[in-house]
Amino acid sequence: MSGDWFFGIRGLRKQVLGTEFSGVVEAVGQDVTRYAPGDAVIGYPGAGFGAHAEYIAMPADGKLVRKPFTLGFDEAAAVPFGATTAYDFLVNKAAITSGERVLINGASGAVGTASVQIAKFLGAEVTAVASAKNAGLVRKLGAEHVIDYNERDFAAEGQLYDVVVDTVGTAPFVRTRHALRPGGRMVMISGKTSDMILGPLKARLAGRRMINGVASESRENLETVVKLINDGFYRPVIDRTDGFDEMRLAHAHVDAGHKTGSVVVRVADAPALKLVG
Ligand SMILES: NC(=O)c1ccc[n+]([C@@H]2O[C@H](COP(=O)([O-])OP(=O)(O)OC[C@H]3O[C@@H](n4cnc5c(N)ncnc54)[C@H](OP(=O)(O)O)[C@@H]3O)[C@@H](O)[C@H]2O)c1
């Protein structure tokens, strides 16, 4: 999808960007009982945008939940993007079960670090594909095996996995099929549009299954992820926190494709924080 088409051809369709946030409730409508001023929350307006601001209005029954009590505001701002994406693909769509052999390509990103932890929570045996600088991190998150993508090609080693998850778009089905057992599932979270469209058919013809598309941004997923955090099964990874004045630098760092976990942008003095990616 072209960025211009999505964000606006004659100018920005949305004046305030930002798809997820953490912060404190400033005021509530007179019929709202679920929250009160002072409550710490996280949420994602998603395609509605508007999180890169000091204030945002959200429906009380919208995609908004109480902040996990074990996290500060920086870490909490990073929850909605990586974890809800990983949860929706690994649990709801791929239905990974205990004992399955799962390979995660791009294990050090926001979605990747969440995928490693959620796959471990599900009882999978996890192989992480990451560069040498992130090998220690992904092992700490629970990966039993690590493949350095600069040194080895996971698809050329003769190992077969039940599930291969691609979060960076470097493992289209033509490559991944060599690492998938018959009947195995490929989870394409990132990839070229042509691979997204043709992949499911190619996979079916080869006796495998491809799962792709867009992660559901439901409030229920966010609530479940917060429970995983409060129970100690998941913790977001933060690459760095930038000030609002450094938004351009923050985006440039994200766009370079080598961040570790999430980059958080502090819009106002703590605790009003927003996330860029
Ligand atoms: N389908 C959906 O609904 C959905 C939802 C959310 C996100 N997404 C997509 O998911 C993707 C991941 O987002 P993200 O924020 O998690 O990405 P990210 O944080 O930018 O992930 C990049 C990570 O992958 C590593 N990496 C780079 N090249 C690699 C390679 N060739 N092999 C293995 N690892 C490599 C990088 O580490 P090094 O520095 O070590 O290279 C970096 O840590 C994005 O494309 C995003 O658009 C899709």
The ligand as an SDF file (V2000), in Angstrom:
LIG
                    3D

 48 52  0  0  0  0  0  0  0  0999 V2000
    0.7010   -7.4300    9.8210 N   0  0  0  0  0  0  0  0  0  0  0  0
    0.4470   -6.6100   10.8190 C   0  0  0  0  0  0  0  0  0  0  0  0
   -0.6850   -6.4340   11.2730 O   0  0  0  0  0  0  0  0  0  0  0  0
    1.5950   -5.8720   11.4710 C   0  0  0  0  0  0  0  0  0  0  0  0
    1.4120   -5.2710   12.7240 C   0  0  0  0  0  0  0  0  0  0  0  0
    2.4950   -4.6320   13.3200 C   0  0  0  0  0  0  0  0  0  0  0  0
    3.7140   -4.6050   12.6540 C   0  0  0  0  0  0  0  0  0  0  0  0
    3.8340   -5.1740   11.4140 N   0  0  0  0  0  0  0  0  0  0  0  0
    5.1200   -5.1620   10.6910 C   0  0  0  0  0  0  0  0  0  0  0  0
    6.0170   -5.9410   11.4330 O   0  0  0  0  0  0  0  0  0  0  0  0
    7.3070   -5.5340   11.0890 C   0  0  0  0  0  0  0  0  0  0  0  0
    8.1510   -5.5580   12.3200 C   0  0  0  0  0  0  0  0  0  0  0  0
    8.0150   -4.3720   13.0410 O   0  0  0  0  0  0  0  0  0  0  0  0
    9.0070   -4.0980   14.2360 P   0  0  0  0  0  0  0  0  0  0  0  0
    8.7560   -2.7160   14.7230 O   0  0  0  0  0  0  0  0  0  0  0  0
    8.9730   -5.2290   15.1800 O   0  0  0  0  0  0  0  0  0  0  0  0
   10.3760   -4.1250   13.4240 O   0  0  0  0  0  0  0  0  0  0  0  0
   11.7510   -3.6570   13.9400 P   0  0  0  0  0  0  0  0  0  0  0  0
   11.6770   -3.4590   15.4020 O   0  0  0  0  0  0  0  0  0  0  0  0
   12.1900   -2.5420   13.0680 O   0  0  0  0  0  0  0  0  0  0  0  0
   12.5390   -4.9980   13.6360 O   0  0  0  0  0  0  0  0  0  0  0  0
   13.6550   -5.0490   12.9940 C   0  0  0  0  0  0  0  0  0  0  0  0
   14.5360   -6.0170   13.8070 C   0  0  0  0  0  0  0  0  0  0  0  0
   14.8660   -7.0840   12.9420 O   0  0  0  0  0  0  0  0  0  0  0  0
   16.2760   -7.2430   12.9040 C   0  0  0  0  0  0  0  0  0  0  0  0
   16.6530   -7.5420   11.5300 N   0  0  0  0  0  0  0  0  0  0  0  0
   16.9460   -6.6960   10.5180 C   0  0  0  0  0  0  0  0  0  0  0  0
   17.2310   -7.3840    9.3970 N   0  0  0  0  0  0  0  0  0  0  0  0
   17.0990   -8.6910    9.7190 C   0  0  0  0  0  0  0  0  0  0  0  0
   17.2470   -9.9040    8.9780 C   0  0  0  0  0  0  0  0  0  0  0  0
   17.6100   -9.8930    7.6860 N   0  0  0  0  0  0  0  0  0  0  0  0
   17.0310  -11.0640    9.6110 N   0  0  0  0  0  0  0  0  0  0  0  0
   16.6620  -11.1020   10.9180 C   0  0  0  0  0  0  0  0  0  0  0  0
   16.5220   -9.9900   11.6830 N   0  0  0  0  0  0  0  0  0  0  0  0
   16.7350   -8.8020   11.0750 C   0  0  0  0  0  0  0  0  0  0  0  0
   16.8700   -5.9380   13.3900 C   0  0  0  0  0  0  0  0  0  0  0  0
   17.9880   -6.2430   14.1860 O   0  0  0  0  0  0  0  0  0  0  0  0
   19.5060   -5.9430   13.7370 P   0  0  0  0  0  0  0  0  0  0  0  0
   19.8330   -4.5720   14.1540 O   0  0  0  0  0  0  0  0  0  0  0  0
   20.2660   -6.9780   14.4650 O   0  0  0  0  0  0  0  0  0  0  0  0
   19.5470   -6.0880   12.2470 O   0  0  0  0  0  0  0  0  0  0  0  0
   15.7670   -5.3210   14.2660 C   0  0  0  0  0  0  0  0  0  0  0  0
   15.9550   -5.6000   15.6380 O   0  0  0  0  0  0  0  0  0  0  0  0
    7.2030   -4.2000   10.3690 C   0  0  0  0  0  0  0  0  0  0  0  0
    7.4120   -4.4170    8.9780 O   0  0  0  0  0  0  0  0  0  0  0  0
    5.7660   -3.8050   10.6070 C   0  0  0  0  0  0  0  0  0  0  0  0
    5.2220   -3.0500    9.5550 O   0  0  0  0  0  0  0  0  0  0  0  0
    2.8070   -5.8230   10.8200 C   0  0  0  0  0  0  0  0  0  0  0  0
  1  2  1  0
  2  3  2  0
  2  4  1  0
  4  5  1  0
  4 48  2  0
  5  6  2  0
  6  7  1  0
  7  8  2  0
  8  9  1  0
  8 48  1  0
  9 10  1  0
  9 46  1  0
 10 11  1  0
 11 12  1  0
 11 44  1  0
 12 13  1  0
 13 14  1  0
 14 15  2  0
 14 16  1  0
 14 17  1  0
 17 18  1  0
 18 19  2  0
 18 20  1  0
 18 21  1  0
 21 22  1  0
 22 23  1  0
 23 24  1  0
 23 42  1  0
 24 25  1  0
 25 26  1  0
 25 36  1  0
 26 27  1  0
 26 35  1  0
 27 28  2  0
 28 29  1  0
 29 30  1  0
 29 35  2  0
 30 31  1  0
 30 32  2  0
 32 33  1  0
 33 34  2  0
 34 35  1  0
 36 37  1  0
 36 42  1  0
 37 38  1  0
 38 39  2  0
 38 40  1  0
 38 41  1  0
 42 43  1  0
 44 45  1  0
 44 46  1  0
 46 47  1  0
M  CHG  2   8   1  16  -1
M  END
$$$$
